[in-house]
Amino acid sequence: MDKVREGLSSFNGTTFWGSTKFDANGRNITGKSVTFQIQKGVIKTVFPKEAAQTAPMYPQPAWSAR
């Protein structure tokens, strides 16, 4: 685990999230990413607020009810 943490702490590059660099706590401090949910069969961005298409559904309904 220490080697993984060491590798991530020295990484500074581009991933599918865009620009990526991790701080000492493992958080991406340069990139911007979004959180999405599948709501009623449609992928919807729910976070961050400035990119959100809709509010997150919480708690999520059971799979059989989606």
Secondary structure, 3 states (H helix, E strand, C coil): CHHHHHHHHHCEEEECCEEEEECCCCCECCCCCCEEEEECCEEEEEECCCCCCCCCCCCCCCHHHC
